[in-house]
Amino acid sequence: MREPELPITTNISDDERNDLEQMMGEFQQAQKPASSNPVTMRQEIDMLKDRMTYLTNMCVSLERSIKPLHEVIRLNIEKCEILNQRINTIIESLRAGESL
């Protein structure tokens, strides 16, 4: 059972309201299935399958190229941490008056 529509007051012009109604109508039309013909639906499904295969291959390719970059960045961060530890050790030694 559908609820009765309540009048909504807005501060938009008639032109804006017409534009919104037109956009909503176009959106609703786009949501409806294009065809109930099984052959056409099969073609659309095959086209979507091909597109998904292409996008999946693209993602796998990107992952392969990003993985070495991730490893380089990880090693660089590890190197920076080691250097920071060494610098901190030197600073602490100098503050304590120890000779290097």
C-alpha positions as a Python dict, from the first residue, in 0.01 Angstrom:
ca = {
    (1, 'M'): (0, 0, 0),
    (2, 'R'): (142, 333, -104),
    (3, 'E'): (139, 625, 136),
    (4, 'P'): (-38, 939, 20),
    (5, 'E'): (201, 1200, -111),
    (6, 'L'): (227, 1507, 104),
    (7, 'P'): (272, 1842, -63),
    (8, 'I'): (632, 1952, -30),
    (9, 'T'): (703, 2320, -32),
    (10, 'T'): (1032, 2420, -184),
    (11, 'N'): (1188, 2743, -291),
    (12, 'I'): (1271, 2641, -647),
    (13, 'S'): (1137, 2793, -962),
    (14, 'D'): (905, 2614, -1203),
    (15, 'D'): (1192, 2578, -1451),
    (16, 'E'): (1410, 2410, -1189),
    (17, 'R'): (1123, 2183, -1088),
    (18, 'N'): (1066, 2086, -1452),
    (19, 'D'): (1437, 2015, -1497),
    (20, 'L'): (1439, 1795, -1187),
    (21, 'E'): (1128, 1607, -1298),
    (22, 'Q'): (1282, 1553, -1642),
    (23, 'M'): (1609, 1425, -1489),
    (24, 'M'): (1419, 1190, -1257),
    (25, 'G'): (1212, 1062, -1550),
    (26, 'E'): (1526, 999, -1756),
    (27, 'F'): (1686, 822, -1460),
    (28, 'Q'): (1383, 597, -1415),
    (29, 'Q'): (1382, 517, -1787),
    (30, 'A'): (1750, 424, -1768),
    (31, 'Q'): (1675, 187, -1479),
    (32, 'K'): (1421, -13, -1680),
    (33, 'P'): (1552, -317, -1864),
    (34, 'A'): (1628, -234, -2226),
    (35, 'S'): (1479, -551, -2364),
    (36, 'S'): (1324, -873, -2247),
    (37, 'N'): (1447, -1052, -2557),
    (38, 'P'): (1665, -1344, -2440),
    (39, 'V'): (1906, -1305, -2731),
    (40, 'T'): (1963, -936, -2657),
    (41, 'M'): (2000, -1004, -2286),
    (42, 'R'): (2254, -1279, -2362),
    (43, 'Q'): (2453, -1038, -2578),
    (44, 'E'): (2450, -780, -2298),
    (45, 'I'): (2565, -1043, -2048),
    (46, 'D'): (2846, -1153, -2280),
    (47, 'M'): (2950, -792, -2330),
    (48, 'L'): (2957, -737, -1951),
    (49, 'K'): (3155, -1058, -1905),
    (50, 'D'): (3413, -942, -2160),
    (51, 'R'): (3436, -603, -1991),
    (52, 'M'): (3481, -763, -1648),
    (53, 'T'): (3753, -990, -1789),
    (54, 'Y'): (3933, -687, -1932),
    (55, 'L'): (3907, -494, -1604),
    (56, 'T'): (4024, -796, -1403),
    (57, 'N'): (4328, -837, -1626),
    (58, 'M'): (4401, -468, -1590),
    (59, 'C'): (4385, -494, -1209),
    (60, 'V'): (4616, -796, -1208),
    (61, 'S'): (4862, -611, -1431),
    (62, 'L'): (4854, -309, -1200),
    (63, 'E'): (4912, -530, -898),
    (64, 'R'): (5215, -688, -1065),
    (65, 'S'): (5367, -349, -1133),
    (66, 'I'): (5281, -204, -791),
    (67, 'K'): (5420, -497, -592),
    (68, 'P'): (5789, -416, -668),
    (69, 'L'): (5724, -49, -595),
    (70, 'H'): (5577, -145, -258),
    (71, 'E'): (5884, -354, -181),
    (72, 'V'): (6120, -65, -270),
    (73, 'I'): (5924, 174, -49),
    (74, 'R'): (5919, -76, 238),
    (75, 'L'): (6296, -125, 216),
    (76, 'N'): (6352, 250, 199),
    (77, 'I'): (6145, 302, 515),
    (78, 'E'): (6338, 23, 690),
    (79, 'K'): (6670, 185, 587),
    (80, 'C'): (6553, 524, 717),
    (81, 'E'): (6460, 371, 1052),
    (82, 'I'): (6802, 208, 1084),
    (83, 'L'): (6976, 536, 996),
    (84, 'N'): (6761, 723, 1248),
    (85, 'Q'): (6858, 473, 1519),
    (86, 'R'): (7226, 522, 1437),
    (87, 'I'): (7190, 901, 1441),
    (88, 'N'): (7007, 885, 1775),
    (89, 'T'): (7281, 665, 1918),
    (90, 'I'): (7548, 916, 1807),
    (91, 'I'): (7350, 1207, 1954),
    (92, 'E'): (7305, 1026, 2286),
    (93, 'S'): (7679, 944, 2295),
    (94, 'L'): (7773, 1305, 2232),
    (95, 'R'): (7534, 1429, 2501),
    (96, 'A'): (7679, 1180, 2749),
    (97, 'G'): (8028, 1308, 2669),
    (98, 'E'): (8147, 979, 2527),
    (99, 'S'): (8397, 979, 2243),
    (100, 'L'): (8307, 834, 1911),
}
